[in-house]
Amino acid sequence: MMEFKMKSSMIAIIIVLSSSLAFAQDAPERFVIYSTSTPFYGKEMVVEIGHDEIIDSPICKTSDKEFPIKESDAISRALDWAKKEFDSSKQWQVDSVNLKFISIESQHCLYIIELSPKNEMQSLNVGLLMNGKLIAPVAKKK
């Protein structure tokens, strides 16, 4: 009887471990290359750009005269996102637009667009890669 319980226990442990390992393989660690955060209505909101996201975007050089996405298009995308994801009745405005260059194996760039609801003392950063992918801010994990 004792041997049966030991075998059953071992089988249960193996099943738990194998499912844990399978889950770990499905959720690889994300390697963050660039991060920026801002407080927004009492929550720390962070925009994190991962290595794979940067590598998947077009190469940009500081000497480039034009970039794959125009600044005006990036601003429009960020404003549209804010109106859709947050309170659309607020009049969102752009406080700043920064073009960030990141060198890994090659040089890439992205826009960091700082938005705020008009007449409120809050701001929110949004990232936009040169392949058009918008990186939304999320609440920072403690």
Sequence and secondary structure as in RCSB ss.txt:
>XXXX:A:sequence
MMEFKMKSSMIAIIIVLSSSLAFAQDAPERFVIYSTSTPFYGKEMVVEIGHDEIIDSPICKTSDKEFPIKESDAI
SRALDWAKKEFDSSKQWQVDSVNLKFISIESQHCLYIIELSPKNEMQSLNVGLLMNGKLIAPVAKKK
>XXXX:A:secstr
 HHHHHHHHHHHHHHHHHHHHHHHHHS    EEEEEEEEETTEEEEEEEEHHHHHTS B  TT SS SS HHHHH
HHHHHHHHHHS TTS EEEEEEEEEEEESSSEEEEEEEEEEETTSS  EEEEEETTS EE  EE   
